[in-house]
């Protein structure tokens, strides 16, 4: 059993996308529809790292839109809106996400999942070193010229 990452906000890098299984067969849902799995290198709020696979089923544009919005690159957002974005353009890009845990069944262990991707405007975070350990730091932000407001990694999202 591998160690699970901490549930909650995390930073991740999109590493790869798979459309076939280990035997080279296309990934298929039980209903016969195709899907693909993104491989992400994730660092949780405790600084622990691991890989999480995020399946995108059929033409699930909502999750890809979340991913592109989290990257925050206007070029990619424009390509997504035009329908010309290809998965490979996402490789090496950093995203902010909520990590969850899916309970194992049928002999499989519990595993981490990506519950959703966070918009960069709400999740702007930078990775920094604090006392030699990796941690997530959320910099202060300024609203309409006001004094900087400190954001934490808690569950409060300013609306």
C-alpha positions as CSV (number, residue, x, y, z in Angstrom):
1,X,0.0,0.0,0.0
2,X,1.5,3.3,-1.0
3,X,1.3,6.4,1.2
4,X,-1.5,8.7,0.4
5,X,-1.1,12.5,-0.1
6,X,-2.9,14.8,2.3
7,X,-6.4,15.8,1.3
8,X,-6.9,19.4,0.4
9,X,-5.2,22.1,-1.7
10,X,-2.1,21.1,-3.6
11,X,0.1,22.2,-6.4
12,X,0.8,19.8,-9.3
13,X,2.6,19.6,-12.7
14,X,1.0,17.9,-15.6
15,X,3.5,15.2,-16.7
16,X,1.8,13.0,-19.3
17,X,-1.5,11.8,-20.7
18,X,-2.4,8.1,-21.4
19,X,-4.9,7.0,-24.0
20,X,-4.0,3.3,-23.9
21,X,-3.4,0.7,-21.1
22,X,-0.2,-1.3,-20.5
23,X,-1.2,-3.8,-23.3
24,X,-1.7,-0.9,-25.8
25,X,-5.5,-1.2,-25.8
26,X,-7.4,2.1,-25.9
27,X,-8.8,3.1,-22.5
28,X,-12.5,2.4,-22.4
29,X,-15.4,3.0,-20.0
30,X,-17.8,0.2,-19.2
31,X,-20.2,1.7,-21.7
32,X,-17.6,1.6,-24.4
33,X,-16.8,5.3,-24.5
34,X,-13.2,6.4,-24.6
35,X,-11.3,8.2,-21.9
36,X,-7.8,9.4,-21.1
37,X,-5.8,9.7,-17.9
38,X,-3.6,12.7,-17.1
39,X,-0.6,11.9,-14.9
40,X,0.2,14.7,-12.4
41,X,3.2,15.1,-10.1
42,X,1.5,16.5,-7.0
43,X,2.9,18.1,-3.9
44,X,0.5,18.4,-1.0
45,X,0.3,21.0,1.8
46,X,2.8,19.0,3.9
47,X,5.4,18.9,1.1
48,X,4.9,15.2,0.3
49,X,4.9,14.3,-3.3
50,X,3.5,11.6,-5.5
51,X,1.8,10.9,-8.8
52,X,-2.0,11.1,-9.2
53,X,-3.8,9.9,-12.3
54,X,-6.8,12.0,-13.3
55,X,-9.2,10.3,-15.8
56,X,-11.1,12.6,-18.2
57,X,-14.1,10.7,-19.5
58,X,-15.4,11.1,-23.0
59,X,-15.7,14.7,-24.0
60,X,-15.6,16.1,-20.4
61,X,-14.8,19.7,-21.3
62,X,-15.6,20.9,-17.8
63,X,-12.6,19.3,-16.2
64,X,-10.2,20.4,-19.0
65,X,-11.6,23.9,-18.7
66,X,-10.9,23.8,-14.9
67,X,-7.4,22.6,-15.7
68,X,-6.7,25.4,-18.3
69,X,-8.2,28.1,-16.0
70,X,-5.9,26.8,-13.2
71,X,-2.9,27.2,-15.5
72,X,-4.0,30.7,-16.2
73,X,-2.3,31.1,-19.6
74,X,-4.5,33.2,-21.9
75,X,-3.1,31.5,-25.0
76,X,-4.2,28.1,-23.7
77,X,-7.6,29.5,-22.6
78,X,-8.1,31.0,-26.1
79,X,-7.1,27.7,-27.8
80,X,-9.6,25.8,-25.4
81,X,-12.4,28.2,-26.3
82,X,-11.7,27.7,-30.1
83,X,-11.6,23.9,-29.6
84,X,-8.0,23.7,-30.9
85,X,-6.2,22.8,-27.6
86,X,-4.3,19.5,-27.7
87,X,-3.4,17.6,-24.5
88,X,0.4,17.8,-25.2
89,X,0.2,21.6,-24.8
90,X,-0.6,21.1,-21.1
91,X,2.6,19.1,-20.4
92,X,4.9,20.7,-17.9
93,X,2.3,23.2,-16.8
94,X,1.5,23.8,-13.1
95,X,-2.0,23.7,-11.7
96,X,-3.7,24.1,-8.4
97,X,-6.1,21.4,-7.3
98,X,-8.0,19.8,-4.5
99,X,-6.7,16.3,-3.7
100,X,-9.2,13.7,-2.4
101,X,-9.1,10.0,-1.5
102,X,-11.1,7.4,-3.4
103,X,-11.9,4.4,-1.2
104,X,-10.5,1.1,-2.6
105,X,-12.7,-1.8,-3.6
106,X,-12.5,-5.2,-5.2
107,X,-9.0,-5.7,-3.8
108,X,-7.6,-2.2,-4.7
109,X,-6.2,0.1,-2.1
110,X,-7.4,3.6,-1.4
111,X,-6.0,6.1,-3.8
112,X,-5.6,9.8,-4.3
113,X,-7.8,11.6,-6.8
114,X,-8.1,15.1,-8.2
115,X,-11.4,16.3,-6.9
116,X,-11.2,19.5,-9.0
117,X,-8.8,22.2,-10.3
118,X,-8.8,25.6,-8.7
119,X,-8.9,28.8,-10.7
120,X,-5.6,30.6,-10.4
121,X,-7.3,33.8,-9.2
122,X,-8.5,32.0,-6.1
123,X,-5.6,29.6,-5.6
124,X,-2.5,31.7,-6.5
125,X,0.2,29.9,-4.6
126,X,3.9,29.6,-4.9
127,X,6.1,26.8,-3.8
128,X,8.8,28.0,-1.3
129,X,11.2,26.4,1.2
130,X,10.6,27.0,4.8
131,X,13.1,25.7,7.3
132,X,14.4,23.3,4.6
133,X,11.1,21.6,4.0
134,X,8.8,22.2,1.1
135,X,5.6,24.0,1.9
136,X,2.9,25.9,0.0
137,X,2.9,29.7,0.4
138,X,0.0,31.8,-0.6
139,X,1.2,35.4,-1.2
140,X,-0.8,38.4,-0.1
141,X,-3.1,39.9,-2.7
142,X,-4.3,43.5,-3.2
143,X,-8.0,44.3,-3.9
144,X,-8.7,47.6,-5.6
145,X,-5.5,49.3,-4.3
146,X,-6.3,48.3,-0.7
147,X,-3.7,47.0,1.8
148,X,-2.4,43.5,1.0
149,X,-4.6,40.8,2.4
150,X,-2.9,37.6,3.6
151,X,-4.4,34.4,2.3
152,X,-3.9,31.1,4.0
153,X,-4.4,27.5,2.8
154,X,-7.6,27.2,4.9
155,X,-11.0,26.5,3.3
156,X,-12.0,30.2,3.2
157,X,-12.2,31.4,-0.4
158,X,-12.8,35.2,-0.8
159,X,-16.0,35.8,-2.9
